[in-house]
Amino acid sequence: MTVSLEEIKKAAWDARLELTSREEEVLLEEVTQLFEKAATFIKNAEGIDPTFYPVSITSVMREDKIQPSLPVSKALSNAPDADDFCFHVPRIIEE
Amino acid sequence: MNFSNLTIQEVNHMYKEGQTTLNELSSKFFDRAKNVQDKYNAFITLDSDYYNNVVEDISEELGEDHSLAGIPAVLGDNICTKNLRTTCGSKIMENYISPFNAQVVDKLLEAGVIISGKGNIDEFGAGDSKGSSYYGHSKNPWNEKITPGNGAACAIASGTALFGLASDASGNLRQSAAYCGIAGLKPTYGRVSRYGLIDYAPSLDQIGILAKNARDIALVLACTAGKDSRDVTSLDNPVPKYINEIQGQLEGLKVGIVKNWEEAGSLENEVKKSFQKEIETLKEKGVKIIEVDIPSLFHSSTVTAIIGAVEAFSNLANFDGVRFGCRAESKHLHEMYIKTRTEGLGTYLKRFLTFGAMASSEKHFNSLFLTAQKMRTKIIKELQKTLEEVDMIATPTVPFQAPSLESSGKDEGITGSADVFTSAANLAGLPAISIPVNIDTSTPTGFQLMGRTFEEGTLLKVLHSLEINKNIQWPTV
């Protein structure tokens, strides 16, 4: 496994972030080291099923009953820009 | 009143005997918290109006046996509190006030706990307790030049709160306990509801307890444990009376020591000696010490870093300036996302999230992320097999003593060097406790025990037995 500076830039874009050139260099070094460590166990993991949660999660679905929920005004109370009903965001398409 | 030595049991006794009142005790603790804050920066938020309202609302009987009523506590600042801001240690959440309480907060308030304030944390709880908070470093009450880990541990060691709740995704809570000479329990995954915890890695994160002794942790765990329908990962196992489980002899218990533990990277001699001393004490108490082989254990921190980063990349994607938090001035939506997150998040978290994006990408998903999840299975199986042979597994909590503040801000690695021994319990969802050792010096450290699922009581019993006859001189503030 190898990594390039271009990959770091692309991943930052995917994460909706801009890194400084110093941050990119540090991360490149860190990821290179991490890949070296990961290379020591890749073969050990062959033929094993992955585990995503330490407990088995039965269902995220609850009974279909009406329950109180967060009032709209409270849900919007922390928004940087909102009116009584919805969030406001800047225009989607660049002028 | 000697704040530094107080425990929940002692405060209950004082209430019962009329040696103090709720108003007197709460006001003295808050004054102390403000003074200590100037010195150690343990808190992100101390709000006198919130504090006074909480005190006014206490209707529980004070001084009852096993009561938490009128007991001052501190919460890590990624645990949501209604009417008291929750910053997650991040600029992006500087003014966030949650519209609801975390489930653990509701439980504590119902029990009459006084929430003193919100403790400093690494940004969103990510990192290995070196202090990557937007709100600056906390200082360790034992030695101001070293990190205390999180602010909650600092608040307890400095006598401004009697217990604390904080998150533990790769060992952060236990590492902070070790650095501050207190005890820290990460319960079994699912034991305590995570509803209202702003976690960065949902499959790893748990809310744990920091306190000075086993009795105090037992009381708090009994209060906070249990199934919560709002957290699908919480489990419905019965909650025992932990306070009864901490009593008794250790004779007959089997404790495993990991083969080649001394070869862990950055293991310091002082930590090694403290660990060996504690093992000798256990032997004297009739505990059988057995060497166990867990070959994949030393891959835990790398595996945890990969899984944690991928989960964080997904879980923290909604911190983008739309629904909450700060927003950067921008001409269009995409620019707003990027500028808000770039200006609002710290340098460590930005690198960590970028790595998470990379590990989730088509190129690395199978070779890195899926491989890490497979290694997780392997580590879990090795731990389960070992715990059929022994009752618990002992390691140092952190291979080194608390890092200096000078070094801790410098390019913290995305694989936490402090997580070597702690992160396996997060991968497997096992309970683990950090027991304070070396607390007669200015740099305490920790002795970790990892147990079977839902056997927190056995871990607390060992802590209780080891703390007897230890005459701790807490740092004077």
Interface residues (C-beta under 8 A of the other chain):
Chain A: M1 V3 E7 I8 K10 A11 A12 D14 A15 R16 L17 E18 L19 E23 V26 L27 E30 V31 Q33 L34 F35 K37 A38 T40 F41 I42 N44 A45 E46 I48 D49 P50 T51 F52 Y53 P54 V55 I57 T58 S59 V60 R62 L70 K74 A75 S77 N78 A79 P80 D81 F87 V89 P90 R91 I92 I93 E94 E95
Chain B: N95 Y96 I97 P99 F100 Y189 G190 S203 S229 V232 T233 L235 S296 H299 T302 V303 A305 I306 F313 A317 D320 G321 V322 R323 F324 G325 C326 R327 S330 K331 H332 L333 H334 E335 M336 Y337 I338 K339 R341 T342 L345 T347 K350 R351 L353 T354 F355 G356 A357 M358 S361 K363 H364 S367 L368 L370 T371 A372 Q373 K374 M375 R376 T377 K378 I380 D411 G413 I414 T415 L427 A428 G429
